[in-house]
């Protein structure tokens, strides 16, 4: 039995590993010149494999789709990801934030070991093969440097990614192909993305590229749910991006879609109570400047002080009560998400309602879906990669099960 895996990212590679372990002949097709390109770039600053928090908490990171992902992640969750890496010879550790990394923090050694194992198991790789759908005889069609090529497979796993980082292969070119087959889908949107707001020229020139460290953020969603997170972010030429912004990006994006603008509130002094700030900032400052008083009494300096001056009037800045209130809840008005191609990941894609329990397309028997092309999203922190691996594992297992049930005499 031959299973074709289309897409050579983590989901596709895991589907291949699962299928070949079950005795299938497995071939991977990828549009790029090599597989795993987005995986390598995502791990450039330190490959975050998964997270160590309790599984019930872990599952909540998938928002409204946690119930659909629960069976796959319970079957192949954070513990299984660590065991899988260990079998590849990659040891892991838990960071101070609870995130789990390879000991050397690098993606390339893991990917090389993974590809070696897949090739040794008999998986064949076909690069520069861009999937174009099916021909009139139901064969898979690919555009290659040598021309159009048709492939016959007994089952197919689609693991084609979303719409972020298109230069690395996730260009969403599969959407019209599946729409033609009436596969139910939700439009793609940026996730784990930056946002635009209107900085003054002075602030942008002075602070673009600066990190804003250890802040609290508060977002009220379209359903009036208040989300609170703490972390860091980066000031950009056009707005904000980075870790803690990504963690609340889904809520911000949906508010902007509904209302045209979203308010992100910053706590520039986590751990300090507003009444204590009022008292400290009301102390006589003598010949000291307001900026010096702000640094000494509130620990707010540099880009944080710049943010206060960007938002507050001179009168507000000089009033200890209003200044303290702003330090604890500084409003930033976000007007747009950054373009999808800049996002870390995307939301939307193939709806789970169009898939069965094995992740097979209800309208396409023998075709299974995995990874970011499915309609789910999650913040960074190991959740994205874990779900890609888990759905890849489920799709590979589903393809095997479907073939065995359909062709028992040939197995």
N, C-alpha and C positions, 0 to 999 in steps of 0.2 A: 504494500500500500504506500502510495506516494503522497506526501503532504507538502504543499508549497507554502512557504512563509514569505509574505511580501512586506518588507520593511526590516531593516537590520539594526534597529535600536534595541534597548533593553527588553521591551515586551516581545519583539520578534525573536530575539536570541533565546529568551527563556522559553518561548513556545517551541522553538526548535529543539532545545535541550530536553524538554519534557517528552516531545513526540519521538525523538530518536531513541530515548531510553525505553520507550514502549515498543520498539521494534519497527518503527516506520522508516521508510526512505524519506529523508528530509532535504529539501533544497531551499535556500534563502535567496531572494531576489531584492536588490536594492538599487535605487536610482543613482546613488552617489558612487564615487570611485572607490570608496571603502566604507565599511559598516561602523556604526557606533560613533559617528562624528559629534552629534549633539551630546552624547554621553561623555565624551572626552572633554568637550568645552565646559560642560556643566561642572565637571570635577576639577577644573583648572585651579580654582582657589581652595581646593580641599573637598574630596568626594564624600558627600553626606549620604550614606547608604540607607539609613533608617533611623528610628528613634526608640529610646528605651522606656518611654512612659507606658503605663498599664494599657493593655489592648483596648479596653472599653473607652478610655480617654483617647487613645490613638484613633479609633474609628470616628470619633466626633469631628476630627479635622477634615472630614470629607463632606461636611455640611449636609445638604438635603439628599445627597446620594449615598450616605453612609450605609443605609439598609441594603441597597443594591450591591455595594462592595463588600459588605460584611462576610458573606460566605467565602469569597475568594481570598480575603485577607486573613480570615481565620484559618484557612488551609495553607496559606503561604504568607505569613506575617513577619514581623521584625525578627523573631527567633529563627525562623527558617532562612531569612536573608543572611543572618550572621553565620548559620551553619553552612549555607551554600558558599559563602565567601571563604570560609575555613577550608572547605573541600577543594577550593581552587588554590589553596596555599596562602590565602590572604588573611592575616590576623586583623582583628578589629578592636577598638576601644570605645568606651563611652566618655564623651566630652563633658565639661562642666555644665553644659546646657541640657544634657540628656541625649544629645545627638550622637549617632554612632558613625565612626569613620574607620577606614583602613588605617593601620598603624602608620604607614608612610604618607597618608592623606592623598595619594595619587590614584587617578583613574586608569592611566595607561597600563600599569602592571596587571591590574585586575582584568582589563579587557584582553590583553595579550594571552593571559592564562586561560581565559574563557574561550577565546577563539581556538587556541591549541586543543583544548578538550573537545570542542565541538567537531573540529576537523578530524581528530583521532577517532571520534565516534562515528564518523562517516558523513557528517553534514557537508553538503556542497554549497559553495557560495557563487552567486552570479551578480557581479556589480555592473554599474551603468545599464541597468535594466529598469526602465521606467514603466510602471504598470499603466496600461491604457484601457483596461476593462476586459470584456470577453468578446470573442469573435462569434460568428453565426453558428459555429459548431459547439459553442460552450467552452472553448479553450481560452486560457488566459493569454492575453496579448501584451507584449512588451515592446517598447521602442528601445533599440540598442544602436550602438555606433555602426553595426553591420546591417541595420534595417529592422523591420518588424519581425518579431519572433513569437510563435504560438506554442504554448505549453499545456499539456494535459496533466491534470492532477486529480487524485481521488478526493482530496479535501484541501481547503485553503484557509490559512490564517492571515487576516489583514491586520497589520500593526504599523500603520502609516503615519502615526504622529498627528499633531494638531496643526496649527497655523503659525506658530512662533518660530523664529530663526529659520526662515525659508531657505537661506543659503546653505544650510546644513541638511536640507532634505525635507523638513516639515513644512510643506508649502500648501497643504490642503487641496491638492489637485484631484484627490479622490472624491471630493464632495459631489461634483456633477455626475460622476459615474454611478454613485450609489443613489443619488436623487432620481436618476433615470430609472432605477430599479424600484423606486418608491419606498426606499428605506427611510423610516422616520428619523428626522434629525433636528437638532436645535442649532441655530446659527452660532458660529464660533465667536468668542469674545476674548479679549486679553485677560489673562490672570497672572497674579504675581507680577504686577506691572507698576510703572511709575505714573505720575499724574502731573498735569499742567496747572499752574496758577500764575497770576500776573505779578511777578516780582518788579520792583522798581529797578531802573538801570543801575543805581548805586549798589543795591543789595546783590543783584546778580553778578556784577563785575567783581565785587569784593569776596563773595562767599560761594560762588558756584564751584562744586567739587569738594566742599568741606563736609566732613562727617558731623552729624549731630548725635552725640553719644548719650546713652542712658536717659531716655525720655519715656514718659508714659504717653500713650495715644488713646483717644476715646472716639468712637464712631457710633452714630445712631443709624441703624439700618432702615430700609423702607418699611419694615414691620415694627419699627420703634424698639427693636432690641438693641441694648447698649453693649458694645464690644469694647473691652479694655485689654490692651497689650503693653508690654514694655520692651524696649530694645533700642536700636540705632537706625539711622537712615542717612541719606546723602542729599545735600542741596544740589540741584542740577540747574542748567541754564534756563530751563523752562518750568521747573517745579521741584518735585521730590521723588525719590525712589529709594530702594534698599530694604533690608530685612524687616523692620517693624511695619513699614508701609505695605510690603507684600503680604504680611500676615492679616491685614484688614482690607486688602485691595478688592475682594469680592463685594463687601458691603459698600465701599466707596463707589465702585463701578456701578452698582445697581441703583444707588441713590442718584448719581449723575444722570443715568438713563431715565429715571423717573422724574427728576426735578430740574435737571440742567446744571446743578451745582451741588457739591457736597461739602460739609464742614468737618474738617479734621481738627480735633482739639488736642493740643499738646500740653503735657505736664512737664515743664522744664526743670523741675526740682522734685523728682520722686523721693518720697521719704520725709519731706518737709511739709508740715501742716500750714495751711494758709494763715491761721491766726498767729503762729510763730513768725511767719514771714512778715506779716504786718507789723508785729512788734519790733522785729530786727530792723526792718527797713525804715521804721519811724524814729530810730535812734538818731540823735544829732550827728551830722556828718562833718561839721566844721568846715575846713577848707578842702575836704575831699570832694571829688566830682561824684555825680550820680553813678557813673560807671564803676568807680572804685567802691562806692557804697554797695552797689548791686553785687559785685564780686565778693566783697568781704562778708556781707550779711546774708547773701542768698546763694553764693556759689555759682552765680550765673555770669558767664564771661564769653568773649569771643562770638562765635556764630549764634549762640543762644541769646546773648544780649542784642545781636544784630536782628534776630527774629522779633524780639520785643519792639525794637525801634521801627521795624518794618510795618508792624501792625498798629502800634499805639500812637496816639497823638502826643505832642510834647506835654500837654496838661496831664494826660493819663500817666505818662512815664514819670512825672514828678510827684504824683499822688501815691503814697505808700499803699493805701488800701486798694486802689485800682491796679497798681503795679503788681501787688501780691496776687490778686485775683487772676491777672493775665499770666503770671508765671505758672500758676496751677491749671489754667485752662485757656490757652492761647488759641484763638480760632484761625485756621487757614482755610480759605475758600478755594476748593479745587474745582476746576471747570471742565476738565476732560481727561480721559485716560491717554497714555501714550499709545502710539500705533501698535497693532497686534504683533508685527514682526519684531518689535523690540522687547516684547514680554518674555518672561521666563517660561511661561506655559500658556495654555488656552483653556477656556471653559467652553462647554457646548460640544457638539459632535453627535455621534450615533446614540439615539435614546435607548436606554435599557429596556423600554417597553417594546422595542423592535428586536430584542434578543431573548433567547430562552435561557434556562438556568445554566447551560453549558457555554454561554456566550456565542451561540450560533444565531445568525441572522434568520429571523422567522420567514422572511421572504426569499432567502437564498440558502436552501438546504446544502449542507456541507461547507459553508463559508462561515468563519468565526472571526470575531473582532477582539482586539486587545489594545491596551495602552491608552495613550492620550487622545486617540481618535474617538474614544467613547465619551459620553456626556458626564464627566465628573471633573472636579477640580479640588485642589488642596494647596495649602501654603507650602513654602519651602521648609526644610527641616527633616528630610528623609521620607516624607509622605508621598511625594510625587514618584520617586523611584520605586518605593515599596509597592505602590498600586500598579505601576507598569509591570514589575516583575510578577506580581500576584495574578494580574489578569492574563499575562502571557502564559503563566503556568496553567491557569484554568482553561484557556483557549486550546493550548496544546493537548491537555488531557481530554478536553471535550471533543476535539477532532479524532483522537484515538478511539474514544468510546463510541462516537457516531459510526466510524468505519467498522468497528468490531460488531456492533449491533446490526449494521446493514449488510455486511459481507462475512458472516461467521464461517462459512465453508472455506474461504480463501485464507484464513488466518491460521 
